[in-house]
Amino acid sequence: MEEKQHKRRVHYSGKYPKKFEEKYKERDPEKYAETVAHVISKGSTPAGMHISIMVKEILDFLEIQPGQQGLDCTLGYGGHTTKMLEKLEGQGCVYGLDIDPIESGKTVERIRKAGYSEDNFKFRLINFANIDKVAEEAGQFDFVLADLGVSSMQIDDPSRGFSYKIDGPLDLRLDPEHGESAAERLHNITKEEFIGMMVENSDEPYANEIADKVFNLMKKGDPMDTTTALRKAIEDALWKVPKEEKADAVKKSCARVFQALRIDVNSEFEVLYSFLEKLPTVLKPGGRAAILTFHSGEDRLVKKSFKELKKAGVYRDVSSDVIRPSAEEQRINPRSKSTKMRWAIKE
């Protein structure tokens, strides 16, 4: 029998690994549980892993009972889905949706290994704007969850281009197999469109200065095709900001600009509009829906939709205010700090 060749681990300098591809212990959470626990205890998210947000609050609201049917519109790492499946106690089913062909396969494998077969968990590679198509197959749902945040696995992987903190291609697509990357998008729009994108999608106060710098660089032939190139352009654009304020200003502008591009590249507002419009049609009478948002634009859309549909008699009740993560959760998982939860119950 041919001897199995073991792949040599990546070596790194220093006491701890810094690059994503070197963090092999964190990326194998089952084998290196102690390492993962240590990383989480320091208030960090292990590489290649996602810590589910507001799990208790979501489960308390959804009131899941054995035998029910649920829908997780944004499967991600599968943390919320797994907890929902536990509440079903082997009776009932949860459908999980995602458009990321890279991470979704890993998540489905983890859920299957946890003992959930096709009878209890069904995955569909589909955008949650198309929940009506899922309901045509499955029927209506007792509970629905939509977590609108980008998963940590996507943020941490340099090849996806979601983070300005690490060098990688300026991509930002949730589904990297379809559509334009952020780099392609920048080269195919006007400066005025880029300004509008930054203002509308993230309220960027330095939109004009950043657009001027980015488009001047591209006009000179400097490619804006990496996260580092865009971050450097943003930093150079803020040259008028006082020295003692600049580091913080650059950090915030980078976060806003990358967010604006991500929203545009993935048509996130259009997807959310479609989802909110179709949501009541996929809920059973008395069905419950919870939505996690991560920036003011998303939250405004959800709040407006829930309020209008309650007034129209479609929803029996909706949350009067947002629910936020506890102080302890925000300490353990800093990425949860901007999260807002709203809920609705169908008439």
GIWO-V35507 format. One line per field, one symbol per residue. ss: DSSP state (H for helix, E for strand, C for the rest). psi: psi as a letter, one per 30 degrees, with the letter a starting at -180 (. if undefined). burial: + if it has 16 or more other ideal C-beta (glycine too) atoms within 10 Angstrom, else -. A space follows every 50 residues. Layout:
ss: ???
psi: ???
burial: ???
This chain:
ss: CCCCCCCCCCCCCCCCCCCHHHCCCCCCCCCCHHHHHHHHHCCCCCCCCC CCCCHHHHHHHHCCCCCCEEEECCCCCCHHHHHHHHHHCCCCEEEEEECC CCHHHHHHHHHHHCCCCCCCEEEEECCHHHHHHHHHHHCCEEEEEEECCC CHHHHHCHHHCCCCCCCCECCCCCCCCCCCCHHHHHHHCCHHHHHHHHHH HHCCCCHHHHHHHHHHHHHCCCCCCEHHHHHHHHHHHCCCCCHHHHHHHH HHHHHHHHHHHHHHHCCHHHHHHHHHHHHHHHEEEEEEEEEEECCHHHHH HHHHHHHHHHHCCCEEEECCCCECCCHHHHHHCHHHCCCEEEEEEEC
psi: kkkkkkkklklllaekkekeffieefgifeeheeeeeeeefgglkkkglk jkkheeeeeeefhkkkflklkjfiebfgeeeeeeeeffhfjakkkkklgj fefeeeeeeeeeffgjafefkkkkikkffhfeeefeefalkekkkjjglk keeeefjfffgfkffkklkidgkejfflakleeeeefglleeeeeeeeee fghjfheeeeeeeefeeeefgjkigleeeeeeeeeefhffkkeffeeeee eeeeeeeeeeeeeeegheeeeeeeeeefefffklkflkkkkklgleeeee eeeeeeeefeefgekellkfllklkleeeeeeifffegkkkllkkk.
burial: ----------------+--+-++++++-+--+--++--++---+++++++ ++++--+++-++-+---++++++++++++++++++-++---+++++++++ -+++--++-++----+---+++++--+++++--++--+--++++++++++ ++++++++-+++++-+-+++++++-+---++++-++-------+++++-- ++-+-++++++++++-++-----++++-+++++++-++--+-------++ --++++++++++++++-+--++-+++-+++-++---+++++++++-+++- +++-++--++---++--++---+++---++-++-++-+++++++++-
